[in-house]
Amino acid sequence: MHKVIFDTDPGVDDAMALLFLHRHPEIDLIGITTVFGNAPIEITTRNALFLKQQWGISAPVAKGANVTFDPSRPEGHWPTFIHGENGLGDIDIPETIDLPVDPRPAHHFLIETVKANPGEVTIIAVGRMTNLALALREDPDFAALVKDVIIMGGAFDINGNVSPAAEANIHGDPEAADLVFTAPWRVTIVGLDVTTKTVMTSKFMDDMAKAGGKPVQLLSDLSQFYIEFYKVRTGDGMVVHDSCACVYLVAPELFETRSGPVRVVCGGLADGATIQKPDGRGFPPGNWDGHPSQLVCTDIKPDAVLSLIRSVIVDGKHA
């Protein structure tokens, strides 16, 4: 059984990933930590509580960061044209959800939950890395107690999606991401190199909704705005970025990876760019030296990934 803390900024593709984690029979979702990104922190936390309520998720929700790791960074714009004004495709959501939030800030929740389950917890982070960086700054030793970290973010052998150099989650807090990638724990980075190959068509989503009943119909409803955004980019369908990171946990054989230290450009023309120094490649001494090798996903079997997402979300099965 995989114990998972899901660090998220719901977010449409975050919602699909959350339902996948909740329904997979070999995943024990022990916490949801929220971060600003697809919407301000009050909205992403409200959205996490709404999905928890609608889908009967037992995991506690802890509210996280509302500003970047380096608070002097200028505030960006909310991607309302992708996720809607309310972060979940502008479906009807109550202003407040009558569920408690964990009293601890997200980075304290991360540290304390990992320490209570040493060597057992995988952190799957699909937004800005701010909460993870805050936890590392407060208690650097907790990294050694984390089983694995799986990140949705970055672009390595292709262009980014918010600039030619950078992907949105990393660009949103580059200093946090650089700290996370250079910390002494094992990180797998599931970036645009593979997620952009994984497109779920509107028919695929409609068929899932018909087969999956009310919970999957809610997922379909909140995804329509997102599907509309992607029509001019991918044609029919949407890119399921965050779910790919969750699939990696249970089916790493559907991915190809490359090992080597990863650094993030902080500032300047290529702000937020993710650059790996592949293991075995010789370079003069530089900024990648002395940092742990991390895995970067370079290829994916998209049809098998989509099939697995469907079987888990609709049937609660992993085959």
N, C-alpha and C positions, 0 to 999 in steps of 0.2 A: 504493500500500500504506500503510495506517495503522499507525504504530508506537504501541503502547498499553502504558501501565503501569496495572494494575488495582489500585486501593486498596480493600480489602475486609475484611469481618468475617464470614466464612462461618459460619452463615447459609444458609437454604434458598434464598431468591430470589437470593442471591449465587452459589450453585452453578449455577443455570440461566444466569445472566449470564456466568459463567466459561466454561461449555461453549459458549455462543454466541460469545464472543470467540475461543476456541480453534479453533472450526470454521469461522468465517467466512473465505472465501478471500481477502478483501482486508484482513485484519487480521493484523498481526505482533505477537503478544503478547510483549513483551520483558521484562516483569517483573510480579510479583505482590507487593504490599506489604500486610501485615496490620495490623489495628488492633483494639483492644478494642471491644465493642459488643453484638453478638448473644450473645457469650459472652466470658469473660476471654481475654486475649491468648494464653495458652498453648494454649487450646482452638481459637481461630480460626486460629492458625498451624498447629496440628496438622491441622485440617480442610483448610486450603489445601494442605498437603503430601499429605494423603490423596487429594484430588481430582486433584492433579497426577499422583500415582502411578497412580490408577485410569484416568485419561483420557489418559495419555501426553503430558502437557504438558511442553514443554522449558523454559519460562520459569523463571528463578530466583525463589525465595520469600524475601523479606526481612521479618523480624519488626519490628513497629512499636510504637507507643505503648500503654502499659497504664494510663495515667492521663490526665486531661484536660489541655489546654494550660495552664490555670490550675489547678495542683495543689491549691489550697485548696478547689476545688469539692467538695461532698459526693458520695460515690460513689453511683450509682444502683443499680437492681436489674437483674439479667440477665433478659431476656425469655424465660425457659424455657417459658412457656405458649404461645409462638408457634413457637419453633425447637427446643424440646426441651432436655433437660439437656445434651446434647453439641453443640448448635448445628446439627446436621444431622438433625433429626427423630428422634433416638434410634435410628437404624439402628446396626448393629454396626460399630464402628470400633476398630482396634487402639489401645492406649494411646499407643504411639510408632510413628512412621513412619520407616523406614530410608532417609531421604533427607536430604541436607545442607540447611541454611538458609544463605542468603547471610550472610557475616560482618558486613556493615554493618547498622546500624540502618536502618529503612525511610526515614527522612528523608534520611540520607546517600545511600542507594541512589537516591532520587528525584533529588537534586541532581546526583550524578555521572553518572547515566544520561542525564539531560537535557543536561548539558554535553557529553557524548560524542556526542550526536545533536541539535545545536542547531537549533531551529525545526522539528523533525520529530516530537516526542513529544506525544501526547494523553494526559493523565491522566484516567482515569475513576474517580471516587471515589464509592463507594456505601455508606459507613459514616460515622462521625464524621470530621470534617475535621482531626483532630489531627496526623496525619503531615504533611499539606500545610502546616499552620500552623507546625510545627516547622521544616520546610525553609525557609519564608519568613523566619522569625526568624533562622535561621542564615546564610542567603545570600539576601537580598532580590533581588539582581540575577538570580538564576536564573529568576525569573518571566518575564522578557523572552525567555528562550530556549525556553519551553514553547509548543507550537503551539496547543493548546486545553485547557481543563479542562471536563469534563462531570461534573456533580454529581447524584446522586439524593438529594433532600432538600428540605425546606421545604414550606410551604403558603401560598398567597398570596390566592386569592379564595375559599377554603374553609377549614373548620376543620382543625386539626392532628389527630394520632392519639394523642398522649400527653397533650395538654391541648387545650382549645378553641383555644388560640393556636399550638401548636407541634407540629412533626413530629419523630419520634424521633431521626433522625441529627443534626439541628441542636440539638435540646434536649439531646442527650447531651454536646455541647461547643460552646455558643454563641459563646464567645470565639474559638475556632478558626475557626468558620464566618464570623464577621464579618471576621476578618483575610483569609480566602480570598476573600470576595466583594468586598473593597475593594482587593485587590492589583492591580498593573498587568499583568494578563493577561486573556485572554478567557474568561469563564465562561458556560456554559449550565446552567441549573438545571432539572432534570426532577423536579418535585415531585408532591405528592399531587393537585394540580389535574388532572394527566393520568394518573398511575399508577393511581389508584383507578377509572378508567374502563376499565382494561385487565385484565379478569378471564379467566383460563384455567380452563375447566371441567375437572372430573375426567375426563370422556370425552375431551376434547381431549388431556389428558396421557396417558391410557391409549392412545389411538391413536398418539401420538408414540412411546410406549415400544414398542408392537408393531412399528412401522415402523423404529425406530432401533436395535433390538438392545440388547446388554448395556450400553453406556454410557448410553443414554437410560433403560433400565430402572432403573439406579442412581439417576438423577435422579428418576424417578417414585417409587421407594421412599422416598427421603429427603424427598420433598415431601408424603407422605400426612399426616403430623402437622400440617403447615402448612395443608393443604386442610381438615382437620378443624377447625382454629382458625377458619378463615374461614367455615365453614358458617353460623354464627349472624350473620355480618356481611354476607356477599355472597350467601348461598345456596350453590349448588354452584360450587366453583372457588376459585381463589386469585388474589390481586393480584400481578402480576409486576413489582414496583417496579423492581428493579435492572436487569432486562433492558431496560426502556424506555430507560434512560440509554445502554445499549450500542447499541440500535437507532438512537438519535438520531445517533450518529456516522456511520452508513452510510446513513441514510434520513431526513435532517432534514425532507424534504418531507412527512413524515407527521405533523408537528407544527406548531402555530401558536405564535409567540413574541411577547413584548413586551419592549421594551428600556428600561433605566433602571437607575440605581444601586440597590443592595440593601444594607440594613443588617439586623443581627440584634439583637434585644432581649436584653441580658445582665443577668439578674436581675429580680426583682419578679414581679408577677402574670402577665405575658406572657413569661416567660423562654423564650428560644428561638424567639420569633416572627420570621418573615422578612417584611420590609416593603420593597416597591419603590416608588421615586418614578418614575413613568413619564416617559420623555422627552417634552418638549413641554408638560408640565403645570407651571403656575406656582405656586410656594409661596414664602412668606417664607424668608429665609436659614435654613439648618438643617443637621442632621447628615448629610444625603445629598450636600451640595455638595462638589465637588472630588474625588469618587470616580468611577471608571470606570463607564460604562453596561454592564450585563450582561444576558444574555437569560434570560427566565423563560418556561417553556413554559406556555401557557394552554389549549391544546386538542390533541387527538390523534385519529388514525384507528385505533381499537383493533383492529378486525378485520384491517386491513392489517398492523399491528404483530405481532399474534399469528401471522398467516400467514407473515411473514418469519422470526419466531423458529423456527417449525416447519421451514421449508425449510432454514434454516442448521443447526439442531441435528440434524435427521434426515438431510438429504442433503448438508450442506456446501455448499449453494448460496445465492446471495444474491438469487434472483428467485423 
